[in-house]
Amino acid sequence: MKVKQLLLAACVSALVASPGFANKDMDPSDKAEKLQETLQLNDNQTKEVERILEQMHEQKEALKQKYTIAEYDEYKDDKKELMEKAHDQINDLLTDQQKQAFKTHLDSMKKKYKRD
C-alpha cells in the first residue's frame, strides 16, 4: 500500500512540475528585450511586442488556474493556440527581413523545446 501511495505521489509531482504547469516562463519584458536584439526591433516595435507578450503571459496564467492536472491536454491545446495568436500578432509588426529572423527564432525554440 505504501508503494502505491509513493508511486502516486511521484506521478502527481511529475505532472505538477511538467512544462505546462511549471512557472518557468521568462518574464515578458525579458522576452521582448531578447526579441529586440534578435530581430533588431525599433522602440515602437519593442513596446508593442512587450504588450503582446504581457497579454499572452496573463492569459497563460489564467489557463493554469482554469485547468486541473487531469485536463492537461486541453490546457496544452489552449496554450498552443494563445502562443500562435501572439506569434501572429508579433509577425504583423515586422518587416520582411524581421519576419524571416522571427521564423528562424521560432524554429530554433521548437527544436529546443521539442514542440510541434
N, CA, C and O atoms as CSV, one atom per row, in Angstrom:
chain,resi,resn,atom,element,x,y,z
A,1,MET,N,N,0.817,-1.195,0.000
A,1,MET,CA,C,0.000,0.000,0.000
A,1,MET,C,C,0.863,1.262,0.000
A,1,MET,O,O,0.571,2.215,-0.723
A,2,LYS,N,N,1.921,1.270,0.807
A,2,LYS,CA,C,2.827,2.419,0.858
A,2,LYS,C,C,3.482,2.667,-0.499
A,2,LYS,O,O,3.657,3.815,-0.907
A,3,VAL,N,N,3.842,1.591,-1.194
A,3,VAL,CA,C,4.485,1.705,-2.501
A,3,VAL,C,C,3.531,2.385,-3.483
A,3,VAL,O,O,3.948,3.246,-4.257
A,4,LYS,N,N,2.272,2.007,-3.454
A,4,LYS,CA,C,1.283,2.620,-4.348
A,4,LYS,C,C,1.126,4.099,-4.040
A,4,LYS,O,O,1.019,4.910,-4.960
A,5,GLN,N,N,1.110,4.466,-2.768
A,5,GLN,CA,C,0.982,5.868,-2.381
A,5,GLN,C,C,2.200,6.662,-2.830
A,5,GLN,O,O,2.070,7.785,-3.318
A,6,LEU,N,N,3.377,6.082,-2.666
A,6,LEU,CA,C,4.595,6.764,-3.100
A,6,LEU,C,C,4.630,6.932,-4.613
A,6,LEU,O,O,5.033,7.977,-5.124
A,7,LEU,N,N,4.206,5.902,-5.317
A,7,LEU,CA,C,4.164,5.971,-6.776
A,7,LEU,C,C,3.175,7.026,-7.238
A,7,LEU,O,O,3.467,7.797,-8.152
A,8,LEU,N,N,2.015,7.063,-6.614
A,8,LEU,CA,C,1.012,8.073,-6.957
A,8,LEU,C,C,1.544,9.472,-6.674
A,8,LEU,O,O,1.366,10.379,-7.487
A,9,ALA,N,N,2.184,9.650,-5.546
A,9,ALA,CA,C,2.750,10.952,-5.197
A,9,ALA,C,C,3.815,11.369,-6.200
A,9,ALA,O,O,3.885,12.538,-6.578
A,10,ALA,N,N,4.640,10.430,-6.631
A,10,ALA,CA,C,5.678,10.733,-7.619
A,10,ALA,C,C,5.058,11.142,-8.951
A,10,ALA,O,O,5.536,12.073,-9.598
A,11,CYS,N,N,4.002,10.456,-9.360
A,11,CYS,CA,C,3.329,10.792,-10.625
A,11,CYS,C,C,2.704,12.175,-10.573
A,11,CYS,O,O,2.822,12.955,-11.518
A,12,VAL,N,N,2.036,12.475,-9.465
A,12,VAL,CA,C,1.422,13.797,-9.311
A,12,VAL,C,C,2.494,14.876,-9.312
A,12,VAL,O,O,2.324,15.921,-9.941
A,13,SER,N,N,3.585,14.632,-8.620
A,13,SER,CA,C,4.683,15.608,-8.592
A,13,SER,C,C,5.245,15.849,-9.984
A,13,SER,O,O,5.549,16.983,-10.352
A,14,ALA,N,N,5.380,14.779,-10.754
A,14,ALA,CA,C,5.909,14.908,-12.119
A,14,ALA,C,C,4.960,15.725,-12.985
A,14,ALA,O,O,5.410,16.541,-13.790
A,15,LEU,N,N,3.674,15.523,-12.838
A,15,LEU,CA,C,2.703,16.286,-13.627
A,15,LEU,C,C,2.695,17.749,-13.231
A,15,LEU,O,O,2.644,18.626,-14.093
A,16,VAL,N,N,2.744,18.018,-11.950
A,16,VAL,CA,C,2.746,19.403,-11.483
A,16,VAL,C,C,3.992,20.119,-11.970
A,16,VAL,O,O,3.940,21.310,-12.277
A,17,ALA,N,N,5.103,19.415,-12.045
A,17,ALA,CA,C,6.357,20.016,-12.491
A,17,ALA,C,C,6.500,20.006,-14.007
A,17,ALA,O,O,7.531,20.429,-14.529
A,18,SER,N,N,5.495,19.535,-14.714
A,18,SER,CA,C,5.585,19.480,-16.169
A,18,SER,C,C,5.622,20.889,-16.755
A,18,SER,O,O,5.174,21.835,-16.108
A,19,PRO,N,N,6.152,21.041,-17.975
A,19,PRO,CA,C,6.327,22.359,-18.561
A,19,PRO,C,C,5.045,23.193,-18.610
A,19,PRO,O,O,5.105,24.415,-18.468
A,20,GLY,N,N,3.910,22.567,-18.805
A,20,GLY,CA,C,2.673,23.318,-18.904
A,20,GLY,C,C,2.265,23.994,-17.619
A,20,GLY,O,O,1.692,25.083,-17.652
A,21,PHE,N,N,2.546,23.375,-16.486
A,21,PHE,CA,C,2.088,23.921,-15.223
A,21,PHE,C,C,3.211,24.519,-14.386
A,21,PHE,O,O,2.948,25.201,-13.396
A,22,ALA,N,N,4.426,24.277,-14.764
A,22,ALA,CA,C,5.544,24.860,-14.030
A,22,ALA,C,C,5.621,26.345,-14.334
A,22,ALA,O,O,5.268,26.778,-15.431
A,23,ASN,N,N,6.072,27.113,-13.384
A,23,ASN,CA,C,6.167,28.559,-13.579
A,23,ASN,C,C,7.603,28.922,-13.927
A,23,ASN,O,O,8.301,29.581,-13.156
A,24,LYS,N,N,8.026,28.480,-15.103
A,24,LYS,CA,C,9.402,28.754,-15.512
A,24,LYS,C,C,9.453,29.689,-16.713
A,24,LYS,O,O,10.492,29.825,-17.358
A,25,ASP,N,N,8.324,30.334,-17.010
A,25,ASP,CA,C,8.283,31.260,-18.134
A,25,ASP,C,C,9.198,32.449,-17.879
A,25,ASP,O,O,9.296,32.959,-16.763
A,26,MET,N,N,9.857,32.870,-18.940
A,26,MET,CA,C,10.687,34.061,-18.883
A,26,MET,C,C,9.753,35.270,-18.781
A,26,MET,O,O,8.670,35.269,-19.368
A,27,ASP,N,N,10.156,36.268,-18.060
A,27,ASP,CA,C,9.383,37.488,-17.913
A,27,ASP,C,C,9.131,38.112,-19.296
A,27,ASP,O,O,10.041,38.150,-20.124
A,28,PRO,N,N,7.904,38.604,-19.556
A,28,PRO,CA,C,7.596,39.184,-20.877
A,28,PRO,C,C,8.546,40.307,-21.292
A,28,PRO,O,O,8.888,40.419,-22.470
A,29,SER,N,N,8.973,41.133,-20.349
A,29,SER,CA,C,9.893,42.212,-20.730
A,29,SER,C,C,11.264,41.664,-21.121
A,29,SER,O,O,11.930,42.216,-21.997
A,30,ASP,N,N,11.686,40.574,-20.468
A,30,ASP,CA,C,12.951,39.928,-20.847
A,30,ASP,C,C,12.840,39.294,-22.229
A,30,ASP,O,O,13.775,39.357,-23.027
A,31,LYS,N,N,11.679,38.675,-22.509
A,31,LYS,CA,C,11.450,38.101,-23.838
A,31,LYS,C,C,11.476,39.198,-24.896
A,31,LYS,O,O,12.079,39.030,-25.957
A,32,ALA,N,N,10.822,40.321,-24.607
A,32,ALA,CA,C,10.784,41.430,-25.566
A,32,ALA,C,C,12.192,41.965,-25.822
A,32,ALA,O,O,12.545,42.286,-26.957
A,33,GLU,N,N,12.986,42.057,-24.765
A,33,GLU,CA,C,14.373,42.532,-24.915
A,33,GLU,C,C,15.183,41.560,-25.778
A,33,GLU,O,O,15.962,41.980,-26.633
A,34,LYS,N,N,14.992,40.266,-25.549
A,34,LYS,CA,C,15.704,39.267,-26.350
A,34,LYS,C,C,15.285,39.364,-27.816
A,34,LYS,O,O,16.121,39.292,-28.717
A,35,LEU,N,N,13.969,39.528,-28.046
A,35,LEU,CA,C,13.494,39.670,-29.430
A,35,LEU,C,C,13.985,40.974,-30.056
A,35,LEU,O,O,14.252,41.024,-31.257
A,36,GLN,N,N,14.103,42.019,-29.255
A,36,GLN,CA,C,14.631,43.286,-29.778
A,36,GLN,C,C,16.043,43.072,-30.324
A,36,GLN,O,O,16.386,43.568,-31.397
A,37,GLU,N,N,16.841,42.342,-29.587
A,37,GLU,CA,C,18.208,42.053,-30.026
A,37,GLU,C,C,18.215,41.113,-31.235
A,37,GLU,O,O,18.924,41.350,-32.214
A,38,THR,N,N,17.420,40.047,-31.154
A,38,THR,CA,C,17.419,39.028,-32.200
A,38,THR,C,C,16.876,39.559,-33.515
A,38,THR,O,O,17.411,39.263,-34.584
A,39,LEU,N,N,15.801,40.351,-33.428
A,39,LEU,CA,C,15.101,40.807,-34.635
A,39,LEU,C,C,15.439,42.242,-35.033
A,39,LEU,O,O,14.965,42.734,-36.056
A,40,GLN,N,N,16.264,42.914,-34.217
A,40,GLN,CA,C,16.620,44.311,-34.480
A,40,GLN,C,C,15.352,45.182,-34.515
A,40,GLN,O,O,15.129,45.932,-35.465
A,41,LEU,N,N,14.538,45.068,-33.473
A,41,LEU,CA,C,13.292,45.820,-33.396
A,41,LEU,C,C,13.568,47.276,-33.057
A,41,LEU,O,O,14.514,47.589,-32.334
A,42,ASN,N,N,12.729,48.164,-33.589
A,42,ASN,CA,C,12.822,49.565,-33.173
A,42,ASN,C,C,12.056,49.725,-31.855
A,42,ASN,O,O,11.435,48.773,-31.382
A,43,ASP,N,N,12.097,50.907,-31.270
A,43,ASP,CA,C,11.483,51.119,-29.957
A,43,ASP,C,C,9.979,50.878,-29.967
A,43,ASP,O,O,9.442,50.274,-29.038
A,44,ASN,N,N,9.296,51.344,-31.010
A,44,ASN,CA,C,7.846,51.142,-31.086
A,44,ASN,C,C,7.497,49.664,-31.210
A,44,ASN,O,O,6.566,49.183,-30.563
A,45,GLN,N,N,8.238,48.956,-32.033
A,45,GLN,CA,C,8.007,47.517,-32.189
A,45,GLN,C,C,8.237,46.792,-30.855
A,45,GLN,O,O,7.471,45.908,-30.473
A,46,THR,N,N,9.295,47.183,-30.167
A,46,THR,CA,C,9.626,46.540,-28.898
A,46,THR,C,C,8.512,46.753,-27.875
A,46,THR,O,O,8.133,45.817,-27.172
A,47,LYS,N,N,7.990,47.964,-27.786
A,47,LYS,CA,C,6.899,48.249,-26.853
A,47,LYS,C,C,5.667,47.421,-27.185
A,47,LYS,O,O,5.009,46.889,-26.290
A,48,GLU,N,N,5.359,47.314,-28.463
A,48,GLU,CA,C,4.177,46.555,-28.882
A,48,GLU,C,C,4.385,45.052,-28.646
A,48,GLU,O,O,3.464,44.358,-28.216
A,49,VAL,N,N,5.579,44.560,-28.923
A,49,VAL,CA,C,5.895,43.148,-28.662
A,49,VAL,C,C,5.780,42.863,-27.167
A,49,VAL,O,O,5.227,41.837,-26.771
A,50,GLU,N,N,6.291,43.751,-26.350
A,50,GLU,CA,C,6.200,43.558,-24.900
A,50,GLU,C,C,4.736,43.536,-24.451
A,50,GLU,O,O,4.371,42.735,-23.589
A,51,ARG,N,N,3.898,44.398,-25.020
A,51,ARG,CA,C,2.474,44.420,-24.685
A,51,ARG,C,C,1.814,43.092,-25.057
A,51,ARG,O,O,1.033,42.541,-24.280
A,52,ILE,N,N,2.129,42.585,-26.242
A,52,ILE,CA,C,1.569,41.310,-26.713
A,52,ILE,C,C,2.025,40.171,-25.798
A,52,ILE,O,O,1.223,39.318,-25.417
A,53,LEU,N,N,3.296,40.160,-25.454
A,53,LEU,CA,C,3.830,39.096,-24.596
A,53,LEU,C,C,3.251,39.171,-23.184
A,53,LEU,O,O,2.992,38.141,-22.562
A,54,GLU,N,N,3.051,40.380,-22.681
A,54,GLU,CA,C,2.455,40.546,-21.354
A,54,GLU,C,C,1.014,40.022,-21.355
A,54,GLU,O,O,0.588,39.341,-20.422
A,55,GLN,N,N,0.284,40.347,-22.404
A,55,GLN,CA,C,-1.092,39.858,-22.532
A,55,GLN,C,C,-1.116,38.326,-22.603
A,55,GLN,O,O,-1.939,37.685,-21.950
A,56,MET,N,N,-0.215,37.746,-23.393
A,56,MET,CA,C,-0.147,36.298,-23.506
A,56,MET,C,C,0.207,35.665,-22.156
A,56,MET,O,O,-0.351,34.633,-21.783
A,57,HIS,N,N,1.127,36.283,-21.438
A,57,HIS,CA,C,1.526,35.777,-20.132
A,57,HIS,C,C,0.332,35.754,-19.166
A,57,HIS,O,O,0.123,34.771,-18.456
A,58,GLU,N,N,-0.433,36.822,-19.145
A,58,GLU,CA,C,-1.608,36.892,-18.280
A,58,GLU,C,C,-2.631,35.827,-18.658
A,58,GLU,O,O,-3.241,35.207,-17.787
A,59,GLN,N,N,-2.814,35.619,-19.946
A,59,GLN,CA,C,-3.762,34.606,-20.404
A,59,GLN,C,C,-3.276,33.196,-20.063
A,59,GLN,O,O,-4.079,32.334,-19.705
A,60,LYS,N,N,-1.975,32.958,-20.170
A,60,LYS,CA,C,-1.428,31.648,-19.801
A,60,LYS,C,C,-1.602,31.397,-18.306
A,60,LYS,O,O,-1.907,30.276,-17.899
A,61,GLU,N,N,-1.414,32.421,-17.494
A,61,GLU,CA,C,-1.620,32.277,-16.052
A,61,GLU,C,C,-3.082,31.944,-15.751
A,61,GLU,O,O,-3.373,31.131,-14.873
A,62,ALA,N,N,-3.994,32.576,-16.484
A,62,ALA,CA,C,-5.420,32.283,-16.302
A,62,ALA,C,C,-5.726,30.835,-16.680
A,62,ALA,O,O,-6.543,30.181,-16.034
A,63,LEU,N,N,-5.072,30.338,-17.722
A,63,LEU,CA,C,-5.268,28.941,-18.122
A,63,LEU,C,C,-4.798,27.989,-17.023
A,63,LEU,O,O,-5.432,26.963,-16.777
A,64,LYS,N,N,-3.705,28.321,-16.371
A,64,LYS,CA,C,-3.194,27.468,-15.301
A,64,LYS,C,C,-4.217,27.345,-14.173
A,64,LYS,O,O,-4.321,26.304,-13.523
A,65,GLN,N,N,-4.968,28.421,-13.953
A,65,GLN,CA,C,-5.989,28.395,-12.913
A,65,GLN,C,C,-7.247,27.659,-13.380
A,65,GLN,O,O,-7.960,27.063,-12.573
A,66,LYS,N,N,-7.508,27.705,-14.664
A,66,LYS,CA,C,-8.731,27.126,-15.229
A,66,LYS,C,C,-8.697,25.600,-15.235
A,66,LYS,O,O,-9.702,24.950,-14.950
A,67,TYR,N,N,-7.547,25.038,-15.558
A,67,TYR,CA,C,-7.454,23.601,-15.775
A,67,TYR,C,C,-6.829,22.878,-14.593
A,67,TYR,O,O,-6.005,23.431,-13.864
A,68,THR,N,N,-7.240,21.632,-14.423
A,68,THR,CA,C,-6.616,20.755,-13.443
A,68,THR,C,C,-5.565,19.912,-14.166
A,68,THR,O,O,-5.481,19.924,-15.394
A,69,ILE,N,N,-4.783,19.197,-13.402
A,69,ILE,CA,C,-3.766,18.327,-13.993
A,69,ILE,C,C,-4.411,17.277,-14.894
A,69,ILE,O,O,-3.842,16.888,-15.914
A,70,ALA,N,N,-5.588,16.830,-14.513
A,70,ALA,CA,C,-6.293,15.830,-15.316
A,70,ALA,C,C,-6.696,16.381,-16.690
A,70,ALA,O,O,-6.964,15.617,-17.617
A,71,GLU,N,N,-6.735,17.700,-16.809
A,71,GLU,CA,C,-7.125,18.349,-18.066
A,71,GLU,C,C,-5.914,18.917,-18.813
A,71,GLU,O,O,-6.030,19.885,-19.566
A,72,TYR,N,N,-4.766,18.304,-18.594
A,72,TYR,CA,C,-3.514,18.818,-19.158
A,72,TYR,C,C,-3.560,18.945,-20.683
A,72,TYR,O,O,-3.049,19.921,-21.231
A,73,ASP,N,N,-4.160,17.981,-21.371
A,73,ASP,CA,C,-4.214,18.045,-22.834
A,73,ASP,C,C,-4.993,19.266,-23.312
A,73,ASP,O,O,-4.589,19.926,-24.269
A,74,GLU,N,N,-6.102,19.568,-22.653
A,74,GLU,CA,C,-6.884,20.754,-23.011
A,74,GLU,C,C,-6.087,22.027,-22.738
A,74,GLU,O,O,-6.085,22.964,-23.536
A,75,TYR,N,N,-5.410,22.034,-21.590
A,75,TYR,CA,C,-4.560,23.174,-21.243
A,75,TYR,C,C,-3.497,23.385,-22.315
A,75,TYR,O,O,-3.284,24.502,-22.788
A,76,LYS,N,N,-2.843,22.304,-22.686
A,76,LYS,CA,C,-1.764,22.376,-23.677
A,76,LYS,C,C,-2.283,22.904,-25.015
A,76,LYS,O,O,-1.624,23.720,-25.659
A,77,ASP,N,N,-3.456,22.441,-25.431
A,77,ASP,CA,C,-4.048,22.908,-26.689
A,77,ASP,C,C,-4.367,24.401,-26.634
A,77,ASP,O,O,-4.080,25.137,-27.578
A,78,ASP,N,N,-4.961,24.845,-25.525
A,78,ASP,CA,C,-5.298,26.270,-25.383
A,78,ASP,C,C,-4.044,27.133,-25.307
A,78,ASP,O,O,-4.005,28.233,-25.857
A,79,LYS,N,N,-3.020,26.628,-24.624
A,79,LYS,CA,C,-1.758,27.366,-24.519
A,79,LYS,C,C,-1.121,27.510,-25.896
A,79,LYS,O,O,-0.616,28.577,-26.243
A,80,LYS,N,N,-1.146,26.432,-26.678
A,80,LYS,CA,C,-0.575,26.473,-28.026
A,80,LYS,C,C,-1.321,27.499,-28.883
A,80,LYS,O,O,-0.705,28.251,-29.638
A,81,GLU,N,N,-2.643,27.522,-28.760
A,81,GLU,CA,C,-3.451,28.493,-29.512
A,81,GLU,C,C,-3.101,29.926,-29.114
A,81,GLU,O,O,-2.984,30.798,-29.976
A,82,LEU,N,N,-2.935,30.173,-27.813
A,82,LEU,CA,C,-2.528,31.504,-27.336
A,82,LEU,C,C,-1.184,31.917,-27.920
A,82,LEU,O,O,-1.014,33.048,-28.375
A,83,MET,N,N,-0.234,30.990,-27.901
A,83,MET,CA,C,1.098,31.296,-28.400
A,83,MET,C,C,1.075,31.585,-29.902
A,83,MET,O,O,1.745,32.504,-30.372
A,84,GLU,N,N,0.306,30.802,-30.644
A,84,GLU,CA,C,0.213,31.033,-32.089
A,84,GLU,C,C,-0.410,32.401,-32.384
A,84,GLU,O,O,0.026,33.108,-33.292
A,85,LYS,N,N,-1.424,32.760,-31.613
A,85,LYS,CA,C,-2.061,34.070,-31.791
A,85,LYS,C,C,-1.056,35.194,-31.514
A,85,LYS,O,O,-0.970,36.160,-32.272
A,86,ALA,N,N,-0.305,35.060,-30.429
A,86,ALA,CA,C,0.696,36.074,-30.090
A,86,ALA,C,C,1.783,36.145,-31.163
A,86,ALA,O,O,2.221,37.236,-31.529
A,87,HIS,N,N,2.215,35.001,-31.663
A,87,HIS,CA,C,3.238,34.979,-32.714
A,87,HIS,C,C,2.717,35.655,-33.977
A,87,HIS,O,O,3.456,36.380,-34.643
A,88,ASP,N,N,1.445,35.420,-34.312
A,88,ASP,CA,C,0.849,36.087,-35.483
A,88,ASP,C,C,0.796,37.599,-35.287
A,88,ASP,O,O,1.074,38.362,-36.212
A,89,GLN,N,N,0.434,38.031,-34.069
A,89,GLN,CA,C,0.377,39.468,-33.789
A,89,GLN,C,C,1.754,40.099,-33.893
A,89,GLN,O,O,1.904,41.194,-34.434
A,90,ILE,N,N,2.754,39.407,-33.375
A,90,ILE,CA,C,4.126,39.919,-33.467
A,90,ILE,C,C,4.572,39.952,-34.922
A,90,ILE,O,O,5.165,40.932,-35.371
A,91,ASN,N,N,4.293,38.901,-35.643
A,91,ASN,CA,C,4.688,38.816,-37.051
A,91,ASN,C,C,4.107,39.977,-37.855
A,91,ASN,O,O,4.758,40.493,-38.763
A,92,ASP,N,N,2.887,40.386,-37.523
A,92,ASP,CA,C,2.237,41.501,-38.231
A,92,ASP,C,C,2.971,42.832,-38.037
A,92,ASP,O,O,2.784,43.757,-38.827
A,93,LEU,N,N,3.789,42.935,-37.011
A,93,LEU,CA,C,4.527,44.176,-36.724
A,93,LEU,C,C,5.858,44.267,-37.471
A,93,LEU,O,O,6.478,45.329,-37.517
A,94,LEU,N,N,6.284,43.166,-38.045
A,94,LEU,CA,C,7.656,43.045,-38.532
A,94,LEU,C,C,7.823,43.349,-40.011
A,94,LEU,O,O,6.892,43.217,-40.806
A,95,THR,N,N,9.035,43.760,-40.356
A,95,THR,CA,C,9.415,43.900,-41.760
A,95,THR,C,C,9.653,42.502,-42.324
A,95,THR,O,O,9.714,41.528,-41.573
A,96,ASP,N,N,9.785,42.404,-43.628
A,96,ASP,CA,C,10.026,41.095,-44.247
A,96,ASP,C,C,11.292,40.432,-43.705
A,96,ASP,O,O,11.304,39.229,-43.443
A,97,GLN,N,N,12.343,41.209,-43.539
A,97,GLN,CA,C,13.607,40.673,-43.021
A,97,GLN,C,C,13.436,40.193,-41.576
A,97,GLN,O,O,13.943,39.135,-41.204
A,98,GLN,N,N,12.724,40.974,-40.771
A,98,GLN,CA,C,12.477,40.587,-39.388
A,98,GLN,C,C,11.588,39.340,-39.310
A,98,GLN,O,O,11.767,38.499,-38.429
A,99,LYS,N,N,10.632,39.228,-40.236
A,99,LYS,CA,C,9.755,38.052,-40.263
A,99,LYS,C,C,10.568,36.781,-40.466
A,99,LYS,O,O,10.310,35.766,-39.819
A,100,GLN,N,N,11.536,36.834,-41.351
A,100,GLN,CA,C,12.383,35.669,-41.589
A,100,GLN,C,C,13.206,35.337,-40.346
A,100,GLN,O,O,13.349,34.169,-39.986
A,101,ALA,N,N,13.743,36.364,-39.696
A,101,ALA,CA,C,14.516,36.145,-38.470
A,101,ALA,C,C,13.617,35.594,-37.360
A,101,ALA,O,O,14.050,34.752,-36.574
A,102,PHE,N,N,12.378,36.063,-37.294
A,102,PHE,CA,C,11.425,35.577,-36.291
A,102,PHE,C,C,11.091,34.108,-36.543
A,102,PHE,O,O,11.026,33.310,-35.607
A,103,LYS,N,N,10.882,33.759,-37.806
A,103,LYS,CA,C,10.607,32.364,-38.158
A,103,LYS,C,C,11.772,31.476,-37.739
A,103,LYS,O,O,11.566,30.404,-37.170
A,104,THR,N,N,12.984,31.918,-38.017
A,104,THR,CA,C,14.180,31.167,-37.629
A,104,THR,C,C,14.245,31.020,-36.104
A,104,THR,O,O,14.559,29.949,-35.585
A,105,HIS,N,N,13.946,32.102,-35.405
A,105,HIS,CA,C,13.943,32.081,-33.944
A,105,HIS,C,C,12.913,31.080,-33.418
A,105,HIS,O,O,13.218,30.283,-32.531
A,106,LEU,N,N,11.697,31.120,-33.962
A,106,LEU,CA,C,10.644,30.200,-33.521
A,106,LEU,C,C,11.008,28.751,-33.821
A,106,LEU,O,O,10.762,27.859,-33.008
A,107,ASP,N,N,11.595,28.522,-34.993
A,107,ASP,CA,C,12.020,27.168,-35.352
A,107,ASP,C,C,13.065,26.639,-34.366
A,107,ASP,O,O,13.025,25.472,-33.976
A,108,SER,N,N,13.988,27.494,-33.973
A,108,SER,CA,C,15.016,27.059,-33.025
A,108,SER,C,C,14.408,26.792,-31.647
A,108,SER,O,O,14.842,25.878,-30.947
A,109,MET,N,N,13.406,27.584,-31.254
A,109,MET,CA,C,12.729,27.350,-29.980
A,109,MET,C,C,11.940,26.036,-30.015
A,109,MET,O,O,11.905,25.302,-29.028
A,110,LYS,N,N,11.316,25.747,-31.148
A,110,LYS,CA,C,10.570,24.489,-31.282
A,110,LYS,C,C,11.502,23.301,-31.146
A,110,LYS,O,O,11.165,22.308,-30.503
A,111,LYS,N,N,12.686,23.406,-31.757
A,111,LYS,CA,C,13.663,22.323,-31.650
A,111,LYS,C,C,14.164,22.204,-30.219
A,111,LYS,O,O,14.293,21.099,-29.690
A,112,LYS,N,N,14.443,23.326,-29.600
A,112,LYS,CA,C,14.973,23.338,-28.241
A,112,LYS,C,C,13.994,22.705,-27.271
A,112,LYS,O,O,14.388,21.928,-26.402
A,113,TYR,N,N,12.711,23.038,-27.418
A,113,TYR,CA,C,11.696,22.525,-26.502
A,113,TYR,C,C,10.862,21.406,-27.103
A,113,TYR,O,O,9.885,20.954,-26.506
A,114,LYS,N,N,11.261,20.962,-28.299
A,114,LYS,CA,C,10.614,19.837,-28.997
A,114,LYS,C,C,9.105,20.019,-29.089
A,114,LYS,O,O,8.336,19.123,-28.740
A,115,ARG,N,N,8.691,21.192,-29.564
A,115,ARG,CA,C,7.270,21.476,-29.771
A,115,ARG,C,C,6.919,21.295,-31.220
A,115,ARG,O,O,7.763,21.417,-32.107
A,116,ASP,N,N,5.641,20.998,-31.449
A,116,ASP,CA,C,5.140,20.882,-32.829
A,116,ASP,C,C,4.844,22.231,-33.403
A,116,ASP,O,O,4.415,22.332,-34.553
